[in-house]
Amino acid sequence: MLGRSLADRHWQRRTLLSDLLLIPALLYGGLVALRRAFYRIGILRQRPLPVPVIVVGNFTVGGTGKTPLTVWLAQQLRAAGYRPGIVTRGYGGQAHGIAAVSAEADPRLFGDEPVLMARESGCPVWRGADRHATGQALLAAEPQVDLVLLDDGLQHLALARDIEIALFDERGAGNGRLLPAGPLREAPRAVDLLVRNGARCAPGELAMTLRTVGLFDLYSDAPVAPLELTGQRLHAVAGIGNPSRFFASVRALGLSCIEHALADHHDYRVDDLPIGQADVIIVTEKDAVKLRRLARLESARVVVLRVQAEAAPELMTRLIERLRILMRHG
């Protein structure tokens, strides 16, 4: 896999390096197409769950906003009277097998995104590599759940799905090439709902934005006004798929920071933070769930930038219409 800086340079346009990687990209694309064909003709079989399954995923590598969108969908579905549960792989977690994830769970064991979703969604979250078995375990433990949101499952074809939601951000499909020559996990194809985060929508797409909620102290959760931070040495640290979006959100608050971009799902240690250089360190919510597990910092204040997904009302209208049809014929 290309490093993040290389990906930013060579996956967003066609360069000599991306040209040199065309042959492995073609081989990868052939394997992806063959695997999908095997599922289509029944050589490989999809396993269904007894409730509707809504997949939230993307065609590209990197953070497009899937976790905030999944949380938003869970909240909106609960408000509409549904009782969703979330199934996720839990990338980066060290624990094996299938497990429920609580808001207080250790992200080193269960992954940062599952813990964040458990904190924010208000619904049960289960993680496991076998998404079908994980969904069965969730439904056995939580019999009130009447639909499953599958986080980052667009390419996980082993679990049958009823509705597919794919998400692009402002980067789109980059240079339009498959891995490793470009950012595409698979060639874009028809899905039930196509969402565009933070950019002008193409025909057929539904708009989504990540709205900044505010700054909050990592330990007390007290709100922090940007004016409180003026005149201090500010550093912004992000271990997410698209750190540039986070840094832009910090600048939009009128704050000038020294920026530190780390790998997605970075496993933090105290030494990773600019201790001694910063008076205030601003981090993402995803990073915050891991930083809370570390020893409390005394030399610098840690502040969390919270964001919230907001999507076009048509997204929920169309989603609920499809769910009603599924449940009526289920």
C-alpha positions as CSV (number, residue, x, y, z in Angstrom):
1,M,0.0,0.0,0.0
2,L,1.3,3.5,-0.8
3,G,2.0,5.8,2.1
4,R,-0.4,8.6,2.8
5,S,1.8,11.3,1.3
6,L,2.4,9.3,-1.9
7,A,-1.3,8.5,-2.1
8,D,-2.1,12.2,-1.9
9,R,0.3,13.0,-4.8
10,H,-0.3,10.0,-7.1
11,W,-3.9,8.9,-6.5
12,Q,-5.5,12.2,-7.3
13,R,-4.0,12.5,-10.7
14,R,-2.3,10.3,-13.3
15,T,1.5,10.4,-12.8
16,L,4.4,8.3,-13.9
17,L,4.2,6.2,-10.7
18,S,0.5,5.5,-11.2
19,D,1.2,4.6,-14.8
20,L,3.9,2.1,-13.6
21,L,1.3,0.6,-11.2
22,L,-1.2,-0.1,-14.0
23,I,-0.4,-3.7,-14.4
24,P,-0.9,-4.7,-10.7
25,A,-4.0,-2.5,-10.8
26,L,-5.4,-4.5,-13.8
27,L,-4.6,-7.8,-12.0
28,Y,-6.3,-6.5,-8.8
29,G,-9.3,-5.4,-10.9
30,G,-9.5,-8.8,-12.5
31,L,-9.6,-10.5,-9.1
32,V,-12.3,-8.1,-7.8
33,A,-14.4,-8.7,-10.9
34,L,-14.0,-12.5,-10.7
35,R,-14.9,-12.5,-7.0
36,R,-18.1,-10.5,-7.7
37,A,-18.9,-12.8,-10.6
38,F,-18.6,-15.9,-8.3
39,Y,-21.1,-14.4,-5.9
40,R,-23.4,-13.4,-8.8
41,I,-23.5,-17.0,-10.3
42,G,-23.6,-18.7,-6.9
43,I,-20.2,-20.3,-6.7
44,L,-19.8,-18.1,-3.6
45,R,-23.0,-17.6,-1.6
46,Q,-24.2,-14.6,0.3
47,R,-25.7,-15.2,3.7
48,P,-28.7,-13.1,4.7
49,L,-29.8,-11.9,8.1
50,P,-33.5,-12.1,9.2
51,V,-33.7,-8.2,9.3
52,P,-32.9,-5.7,6.6
53,V,-29.2,-4.9,6.1
54,I,-28.1,-1.4,5.1
55,V,-24.5,-1.2,3.9
56,V,-22.6,2.1,4.3
57,G,-19.3,2.1,2.4
58,N,-17.3,3.7,-0.3
59,F,-15.5,2.8,-3.5
60,T,-12.3,4.4,-2.5
61,V,-9.6,4.0,0.2
62,G,-9.5,6.7,2.8
63,G,-11.8,8.6,5.1
64,T,-14.8,9.9,3.2
65,G,-17.0,10.4,6.3
66,K,-18.5,6.9,6.7
67,T,-18.4,6.8,10.5
68,P,-20.3,10.2,10.9
69,L,-22.8,9.1,8.3
70,T,-23.4,5.8,10.0
71,V,-23.9,7.6,13.3
72,W,-26.3,10.1,11.6
73,L,-28.3,7.3,10.0
74,A,-28.6,5.4,13.3
75,Q,-29.8,8.5,15.0
76,Q,-32.3,9.4,12.3
77,L,-33.6,5.8,12.1
78,R,-34.1,5.7,15.8
79,A,-36.0,9.0,15.6
80,A,-38.2,7.5,12.9
81,G,-39.2,4.6,15.2
82,Y,-36.7,1.9,14.0
83,R,-34.3,0.0,16.3
84,P,-31.0,-0.3,14.4
85,G,-27.9,-2.1,15.4
86,I,-24.4,-1.6,13.9
87,V,-22.1,-4.3,12.7
88,T,-18.5,-3.4,11.9
89,R,-15.2,-5.1,11.4
90,G,-13.4,-3.0,13.9
91,Y,-10.3,-2.2,11.9
92,G,-7.2,-2.0,14.1
93,G,-8.6,-3.7,17.1
94,Q,-6.4,-6.4,18.7
95,A,-9.2,-8.6,20.1
96,H,-10.2,-11.7,18.2
97,G,-13.7,-13.1,17.6
98,I,-17.1,-11.4,18.0
99,A,-17.9,-8.9,20.7
100,A,-20.3,-6.1,21.7
101,V,-18.6,-2.7,21.9
102,S,-19.5,-0.3,24.6
103,A,-18.9,3.5,24.8
104,E,-16.2,2.7,27.5
105,A,-14.5,-0.1,25.6
106,D,-10.8,-0.1,24.9
107,P,-10.2,1.1,21.3
108,R,-6.9,-0.9,21.2
109,L,-9.0,-4.0,21.6
110,F,-12.1,-3.2,19.6
111,G,-11.0,-0.4,17.2
112,D,-11.4,3.4,17.4
113,E,-14.4,3.7,15.0
114,P,-16.6,1.0,16.8
115,V,-16.0,2.7,20.2
116,L,-16.8,6.1,18.6
117,M,-20.0,4.7,17.1
118,A,-21.0,3.2,20.4
119,R,-20.5,6.6,22.1
120,E,-22.4,8.6,19.6
121,S,-25.1,6.4,17.9
122,G,-27.2,5.3,20.9
123,C,-27.6,1.8,19.5
124,P,-25.9,-1.5,20.0
125,V,-22.6,-1.9,18.2
126,W,-21.0,-5.3,17.5
127,R,-17.6,-6.0,15.8
128,G,-16.1,-9.0,14.2
129,A,-14.4,-10.1,11.0
130,D,-17.2,-12.4,10.0
131,R,-20.0,-9.8,9.5
132,H,-22.7,-12.5,9.1
133,A,-21.8,-14.2,12.4
134,T,-21.4,-10.9,14.1
135,G,-24.9,-9.8,12.9
136,Q,-26.4,-13.1,14.2
137,A,-24.7,-12.5,17.6
138,L,-26.1,-9.0,17.7
139,L,-29.6,-10.1,16.9
140,A,-29.4,-12.9,19.5
141,A,-28.3,-10.5,22.2
142,E,-30.5,-7.6,21.2
143,P,-33.8,-9.1,19.9
144,Q,-35.4,-5.7,19.7
145,V,-33.1,-4.7,16.8
146,D,-35.1,-4.6,13.6
147,L,-32.4,-3.6,11.1
148,V,-28.6,-3.7,10.8
149,L,-26.3,-1.0,9.6
150,L,-23.2,-2.6,8.2
151,D,-20.3,-0.1,8.5
152,D,-17.7,-0.1,5.7
153,G,-19.2,-3.2,4.1
154,L,-19.6,-2.3,0.4
155,Q,-17.0,-4.9,-0.6
156,H,-17.9,-7.5,2.0
157,L,-20.1,-9.5,-0.3
158,A,-20.4,-12.5,2.0
159,L,-23.2,-10.8,3.9
160,A,-26.3,-10.2,1.8
161,R,-27.6,-6.7,1.8
162,D,-30.9,-5.0,1.1
163,I,-29.8,-1.4,0.6
164,E,-26.3,-0.1,-0.4
165,I,-25.2,3.5,0.4
166,A,-21.9,4.6,-1.1
167,L,-20.1,7.8,-0.1
168,F,-17.7,10.0,-2.0
169,D,-16.0,13.1,-0.7
170,E,-14.5,16.1,-2.4
171,R,-11.7,13.9,-3.8
172,G,-14.2,11.8,-5.8
173,A,-12.6,8.8,-7.5
174,G,-9.2,10.5,-7.7
175,N,-7.4,9.5,-10.8
176,G,-10.1,6.9,-11.6
177,R,-7.7,4.0,-11.2
178,L,-7.9,0.9,-9.1
179,L,-5.5,0.0,-6.3
180,P,-2.5,0.4,-6.2
181,A,-2.4,2.8,-9.2
182,G,-5.3,4.8,-7.8
183,P,-7.6,5.0,-4.7
184,L,-10.4,2.7,-6.0
185,R,-11.2,-0.5,-4.2
186,E,-13.5,-1.4,-7.0
187,A,-14.9,0.3,-10.1
188,P,-17.9,2.5,-9.2
189,R,-21.2,0.7,-9.8
190,A,-24.8,1.2,-9.3
191,V,-25.9,1.5,-5.7
192,D,-29.2,2.4,-4.0
193,L,-28.1,5.7,-2.7
194,L,-25.0,7.7,-3.6
195,V,-23.9,10.4,-1.2
196,R,-21.4,13.2,-1.8
197,N,-19.7,14.7,1.3
198,G,-18.5,18.2,1.3
199,A,-18.6,18.9,-2.5
200,R,-21.1,19.8,-5.2
201,C,-23.3,16.9,-6.1
202,A,-23.3,15.3,-9.5
203,P,-26.7,14.2,-10.9
204,G,-28.2,11.4,-8.8
205,E,-26.1,12.2,-5.7
206,L,-27.4,13.3,-2.4
207,A,-25.6,16.0,-0.4
208,M,-23.9,15.5,3.0
209,T,-21.7,17.9,5.0
210,L,-19.7,17.5,8.2
211,R,-20.8,20.4,10.4
212,T,-18.5,21.6,13.2
213,V,-20.2,21.2,16.6
214,G,-17.5,22.9,18.6
215,L,-14.4,22.3,20.7
216,F,-14.5,20.3,23.9
217,D,-12.0,19.5,26.6
218,L,-10.8,15.9,26.3
219,Y,-11.1,15.1,30.0
220,S,-14.0,17.2,31.3
221,D,-16.0,17.4,28.1
222,A,-16.6,21.1,28.8
223,P,-17.0,23.4,25.7
224,V,-14.1,25.4,24.7
225,A,-14.5,28.7,22.9
226,P,-11.9,29.4,20.1
227,L,-11.2,32.8,21.7
228,E,-9.9,31.0,24.8
229,L,-7.1,29.5,22.6
230,T,-5.8,32.7,21.0
231,G,-2.2,33.6,21.8
232,Q,-1.4,30.0,22.8
233,R,0.9,27.5,21.0
234,L,-1.6,25.4,19.1
235,H,-0.9,22.1,17.4
236,A,-3.5,20.0,15.6
237,V,-3.0,16.2,15.4
238,A,-5.0,13.8,13.2
239,G,-4.7,10.0,12.6
240,I,-7.6,9.7,10.2
241,G,-8.1,8.9,6.6
242,N,-8.4,12.5,5.4
243,P,-6.5,14.7,7.8
244,S,-6.6,17.7,5.5
245,R,-10.4,18.0,6.1
246,F,-9.8,18.2,9.8
247,F,-7.1,20.8,9.5
248,A,-9.4,22.9,7.3
249,S,-12.1,22.7,9.9
250,V,-9.7,23.9,12.6
251,R,-8.6,26.9,10.4
252,A,-12.3,27.7,9.7
253,L,-12.6,28.4,13.4
254,G,-10.0,31.1,13.0
255,L,-7.2,29.1,14.7
256,S,-3.7,28.8,13.3
257,C,-2.0,25.5,14.2
258,I,1.0,23.5,13.5
259,E,-0.4,20.4,11.8
260,H,0.6,16.8,12.4
261,A,-0.9,14.1,10.1
262,L,-0.5,10.5,11.2
263,A,-1.6,7.3,9.7
264,D,-5.3,6.3,9.8
265,H,-6.2,4.4,13.0
266,H,-2.8,5.4,14.5
267,D,-2.1,3.6,17.8
268,Y,-1.2,6.5,20.0
269,R,1.5,6.7,22.6
270,V,2.2,9.8,24.7
271,D,5.4,10.3,22.7
272,D,3.4,10.8,19.6
273,L,2.0,14.1,20.9
274,P,3.9,17.4,20.6
275,I,4.4,17.6,24.4
276,G,6.7,20.6,25.3
277,Q,6.0,22.3,22.0
278,A,2.3,23.0,22.5
279,D,0.1,24.7,25.0
280,V,-3.0,23.2,23.4
281,I,-3.4,20.1,21.2
282,I,-6.5,19.8,19.0
283,V,-7.5,16.3,18.0
284,T,-10.4,14.5,16.1
285,E,-13.1,12.6,17.9
286,K,-11.7,9.4,16.5
287,D,-8.3,10.1,18.0
288,A,-9.9,11.2,21.2
289,V,-11.3,7.8,22.0
290,K,-7.7,6.5,22.1
291,L,-6.2,9.4,23.8
292,R,-8.6,9.1,26.7
293,R,-6.9,5.7,27.5
294,L,-3.5,7.4,27.9
295,A,-2.1,9.0,31.0
296,R,-3.6,12.4,31.5
297,L,-1.4,15.2,30.0
298,E,-0.4,17.9,32.4
299,S,1.9,20.0,30.2
300,A,-0.7,20.6,27.4
301,R,-4.4,21.0,27.2
302,V,-6.1,18.5,24.8
303,V,-9.2,19.7,23.0
304,V,-11.5,17.7,20.7
305,L,-13.1,19.1,17.6
306,R,-16.5,17.5,17.2
307,V,-18.3,17.3,13.9
308,Q,-21.7,16.0,13.0
309,A,-23.0,14.7,9.7
310,E,-25.9,16.5,8.1
311,A,-27.5,15.0,5.0
312,A,-30.1,16.1,2.5
313,P,-33.6,15.2,3.8
314,E,-34.2,13.2,0.7
315,L,-31.7,10.7,1.9
316,M,-33.9,9.6,4.8
317,T,-37.1,9.9,2.8
318,R,-35.8,7.5,0.1
319,L,-34.2,5.2,2.7
320,I,-37.4,4.9,4.7
321,E,-39.5,4.3,1.6
322,R,-37.2,1.4,0.7
323,L,-37.3,0.0,4.3
324,R,-41.1,0.1,4.3
325,I,-41.2,-1.9,1.1
326,L,-38.7,-4.4,2.5
327,M,-40.5,-4.9,5.8
328,R,-43.9,-5.1,4.1
329,H,-42.7,-7.9,1.9
330,G,-40.4,-9.5,4.4
